[in-house]
């Protein structure tokens, strides 16, 4: 990307916005749903910060990290099947280890 001409530097056509603290950020604009979080800026900021106060469980974070790093799909089985069908590839890893042994066919004659 080319730098902006000196005459236009510091002049942004974007509305400055940063939801958690209400600070200006020319790269971020509010989503329409953000305005439903409160009647005024202070209420919206407090409600937005509250969304992130609780720490996500480590297992939740690790599952997402592992799937992302391995390019696997995150979701329920029906979602994974739809993605696998559309992408024409597996959406999750195969089970680890050897497949279980099949039971012996009782119709087969044992000659030994």
C-alpha positions, 0 to 999 in steps of 0.5 A: 500500500502506498503512503497517503500524500502529505496533504491528506495525512491525519485526515480520515474519512472514517469515523474513529471508534474503539468500542471497549474504551470509546477511544478513537481508532480510524481502522474500526467502525461500529457494528450496528449491533453495538448500538443495541448494547446501551442507550448512551456511549457509557452504557455501551462501553460498559456492556461491551467490556462485560462481554469479555470479563469471564475467562474462557475455559482452557479446554475451549481455547485449546480445542480452537487453537488445535483445530485452527493450527491443523486446519480442521473445522470447529462445530457440531457433527452436522456442521462438519459433515456439511463442510466436508461435503462442500470442501470435498475433504475431511473436516476432522482428523481420523481417529488415532491408532489402528482400526478395531479388529473385525470379528471373525466370520462364523461362516468361514470354515476353519481348516486348521 
